[in-house]
Amino acid sequence: MTLPASPDVPTAMPAAADLWKPVLVRAALALCFGALTVFWASPSVAGMGWAGGLYLLATGVVLIWSVKKTGFPGVSRPGKILSAAGSALAGTGAAVGLISGSLVFGVLAAVGLGLAGAAELYLGATVRGRSALARDWIASGVIGLGTAAALPFFIDLGPHALLGVAGGGAIISGVLWMLAGLTLKHDARRDSAEAVN
């Protein structure tokens, strides 16, 4: 599978055969966080901060890890956008984890998810036809922006409601990224089998 780089990079950049790894790790993080929010009946404010903060931080790190595997160099526009999205999530995740409070969670998690969602939406739209993940980035961006828009309205309802909103978005995006990762893994196996023959 060969993916062209951004228009400002003259040569096509091949995506790594193991692009599916960060995609499936991201899916697993989202689904685990979503499951936690479903089964955690009465989270404390501090517990909400740590759970949500670690989820955002880990997702941001996975996004940064995936930059090289997408086939877009880190110095290209798509590489920079993906790195910025990961950095926004990681930074807000660290802040949410370290500073407890429903207001902090509602605002900072919304900012992180909103920035990452906008970056993914833009990235998906600009690399459509040049990346296997373009449609997934568009869908993930819409989910992130929707979750970010909803979070501030649940601040007064406390940790359970805030985690429920964030977890709902995580479950939807986790299913999306699981399907994308399994498809990429299947395609990578097929490509390696064809290369051997």
C-alpha positions in Angstrom: 0.0 0.0 0.0 1.6 3.3 -1.1 0.2 6.6 0.1 1.3 9.9 -1.4 2.5 12.5 0.9 1.1 16.0 1.2 1.2 18.3 -1.9 4.3 20.1 -0.6 6.3 16.8 -0.6 7.2 15.8 -4.2 7.5 12.0 -3.8 5.0 9.4 -2.6 5.6 8.1 0.9 4.7 4.5 1.6 2.7 3.8 4.7 4.2 1.4 7.1 3.0 -2.2 6.8 2.2 -2.0 10.6 0.0 1.1 10.4 -2.7 -1.1 11.9 -0.8 -1.3 15.3 -1.4 2.3 16.5 -4.9 2.2 15.0 -5.8 -0.9 17.1 -4.1 0.5 20.2 -6.1 3.6 19.9 -9.3 1.5 19.5 -8.4 -0.6 22.5 -7.8 2.6 24.6 -11.1 4.1 23.6 -13.1 0.9 24.2 -11.5 0.3 27.6 -12.2 3.8 28.7 -15.8 3.6 27.4 -16.3 0.3 29.2 -15.0 1.9 32.4 -17.4 4.8 32.1 -20.4 2.4 31.6 -19.7 0.2 34.6 -18.4 2.8 37.1 -21.5 3.6 39.0 -20.3 6.5 41.1 -17.0 8.0 40.2 -15.3 10.6 42.4 -14.2 13.9 41.0 -10.5 12.8 41.4 -11.3 9.4 39.8 -13.0 11.1 36.8 -9.9 13.3 36.4 -7.5 10.5 36.5 -9.5 8.2 34.2 -10.3 10.9 31.7 -6.9 12.4 31.8 -5.1 9.1 31.3 -7.4 8.3 28.3 -6.7 11.6 26.6 -3.0 11.5 27.4 -2.6 7.9 26.1 -4.7 8.7 22.9 -2.5 11.7 22.2 0.7 9.6 22.6 -0.7 7.0 20.2 -1.6 9.8 17.6 2.0 11.1 17.8 3.3 7.5 17.4 1.2 7.0 14.3 2.6 10.0 12.4 5.5 8.1 10.9 3.4 5.0 10.2 0.9 7.0 8.1 3.4 7.5 5.3 3.4 11.3 5.8 6.7 12.7 7.0 6.5 14.6 10.2 7.6 17.8 8.4 4.7 17.6 6.0 1.4 19.5 6.6 -0.5 16.2 7.4 2.3 15.1 9.7 2.3 18.4 11.6 -1.5 18.4 11.9 -1.5 14.8 13.3 1.3 15.7 15.7 -0.6 18.8 16.8 -3.7 16.8 17.4 -1.8 14.3 19.5 -0.1 17.1 21.5 -3.4 18.8 22.2 -4.9 15.6 23.6 -1.8 14.7 25.6 -1.5 18.2 27.1 -5.1 18.5 28.1 -5.1 14.9 29.3 -2.2 15.7 31.7 -4.0 18.8 32.9 -7.3 17.0 33.5 -5.5 14.3 35.4 -3.6 16.6 37.6 -6.2 19.3 38.3 -9.4 17.7 39.7 -12.8 19.3 39.1 -15.9 18.9 37.0 -15.4 22.4 35.5 -11.8 21.5 34.6 -12.8 18.2 33.1 -15.7 19.7 31.2 -13.7 22.6 29.7 -10.2 21.1 29.2 -11.4 17.7 27.9 -13.7 19.6 25.5 -10.8 21.8 24.3 -8.5 18.8 23.8 -11.2 16.7 22.0 -12.3 19.7 20.0 -8.8 20.6 18.8 -8.0 17.0 17.9 -11.4 16.5 16.3 -11.0 19.6 14.1 -7.5 18.6 13.2 -8.6 15.1 12.2 -11.6 16.4 10.3 -9.4 18.8 8.3 -6.7 16.1 7.8 -9.3 13.6 6.5 -10.7 16.1 4.1 -7.4 17.2 2.7 -5.8 13.8 2.2 -8.9 12.0 0.8 -7.9 9.6 -1.9 -4.3 9.7 -0.7 -4.6 7.9 2.7 -6.4 4.8 3.8 -7.3 6.6 7.0 -8.9 9.7 5.4 -12.5 8.5 6.0 -11.8 7.4 9.5 -10.2 10.7 10.3 -13.3 12.5 9.1 -15.6 10.3 11.1 -13.4 10.5 14.2 -13.2 14.3 13.8 -16.9 14.6 13.8 -17.2 12.3 16.9 -14.5 14.3 18.7 -16.2 17.7 17.9 -19.6 16.3 18.9 -18.3 15.1 22.2 -16.4 18.3 22.8 -19.6 20.4 22.1 -21.7 18.2 24.5 -19.3 18.1 27.5 -19.8 21.7 28.8 -23.5 21.1 29.1 -23.0 18.3 31.6 -20.6 20.1 34.0 -23.3 20.7 36.6 -24.4 17.1 36.5 -21.1 15.9 38.0 -18.5 13.2 37.3 -20.8 10.4 36.3 -22.5 12.4 33.6 -19.2 13.9 32.3 -17.6 10.5 32.1 -20.8 9.1 30.4 -20.5 11.7 27.6 -16.8 11.3 27.1 -17.2 7.5 27.3 -20.0 7.5 24.8 -17.8 9.3 22.3 -14.9 6.9 23.1 -17.1 3.8 22.5 -18.3 5.1 19.1 -14.7 6.1 18.0 -13.3 2.9 19.4 -15.6 0.8 17.2 -14.7 2.9 14.2 -10.9 2.5 14.9 -11.3 -1.2 15.6 -12.8 -1.7 12.2 -10.2 0.4 10.5 -7.3 -1.4 12.3 -8.6 -4.8 11.4 -9.0 -3.8 7.8 -5.5 -2.4 7.7 -4.1 -5.6 9.2 -6.0 -7.7 6.7 -4.7 -5.6 3.8 -1.1 -5.7 5.1 -1.2 -9.5 5.3 -2.7 -9.7 1.8 0.0 -7.3 0.4 2.8 -9.3 2.1 1.4 -12.6 0.7 1.2 -11.1 -2.8 4.8 -9.9 -2.5 6.0 -13.4 -1.6 4.3 -14.9 -4.6 
